[in-house]
Amino acid sequence: MSEMAQKFRALVAKGEHFMCGEAYSALTGRIVEHVGFPAAYLGGHACSAFHYAVPDNGIFSQVEQLDQSSRIAAAMNIPLIVDADTLGETVADAFHFTRRYVRAGIAGFHVEDEVNPKHTSTVGSLCAIPDMQFRLDAARRAAGDSGFYIIARSDEMYPQARGGGGTASLEEAIRRGKAYEEAGADALFYPFASPEDYAAIAAEVSIPMCTMGFNLPNTAFNMTTGWGWTGAAQLHLARAKELMETGTVKMDNVLPGKDQLIQQDFYDALTADWARKTGRSLRDGY
C-alpha cells in the first residue's frame, strides 16, 4: 500500500471527522500542512480557474489536473485528495488516469457520474448506473494493491436548476449510492445534498460519506475548497487595481514563515556545504 493512501485510510479508520484543507498549488499545500490540516484537497474548479483560466465544465482535462496535483503531492507529507471529474470518457481512460494518479503519489480522488459537457448552458444528465460502475471498477483495477482511496461522487442531488445533471430524487441517489458501493467505491459524496438527504442515504449504505463546503455529524471528512484560490484571486485583483490607480501598493511584503515553507535554510546549508568542500567563497553569515 502506498504511503499517502495508507495515511488517508488511517485517518478515516479513526472515525473522527476531519477536514482536508484546500491546496491549489505546491506552496498552499505546504501552508495547509503547516497549520495542521491532516490532509489536503485540490478541486477541479480551483485548478482550472487558477492555473489555466478556464471553467471546470468538461474542457479541463485530467492531464492538466495531474500536472498540478503531482506537484502539490510532492511538496507535502500529508495525503492529497483530488477532484478527478469523470476520469475521461471511457473505462480505458478511467484505468489509465487512475494508474497515473497512483504513480504520482496522490492518496485518492473522487470521480463523478455527470456526462460531458457538464455544468454548461446545455441540459445536463448523469451517466447510466452500469457505466459508472464500470468506471469505478476500472479505477479499482488500476489502483491494485496501492490502497488508493476512491470516492464515488453522485450528482443526483445537483439539480438542473443549479447547473447539474441530477433530478434531485432521493430514491435515485440512494440507488446510485448502493450501486457505487457494490462497484468498489470507498466513500460517497453528494454535492448539494441536504443534511437530511445525507442522513437518509447513510442509513442505506455501509461505506463512509464525505461532504464539501459544510461539516455534518456522522460523515467521515470534509473536502474544503473555494476559500483559498478565490481569496488569492480577490487579493490580486484588489492590489492590481490599487497599483494601477495609485502607482503603489500599501502592503507588507513579508510572508511569515516563508523560509520554512520553501525550505530556504535547508537549501542554503546544502549549497554552503558544497562551497566549503570545493573551495568556493561564502557570503558573510555562512
Secondary structure, 3 states (H helix, E strand, C coil): CCHHHHHHHHHHHCCCCEEEEECCCHHHHHHHHHHCCCEEEECHHHHHHHHHCCCCCCCCCHHHHHHHHHHHHHCCCCCEEEECCCCCCCHHHHHHHHHHHHHCCCCEEEEECECCCCCCCCCCCECCHHHHHHHHHHHHHHHCCCCCEEEEECCCCCEHHHCCCECCCHHHHHHHHHHHHHCCCCEEECCCCCHHHHHHHHCCCCCCEEECCCCCCCCCEEECCCCCHHHHHHHHHHHHHHHHHHCCCCCCCCCCCHHHHCCHHHHHHHHHHHHHHCCCCCCCCC
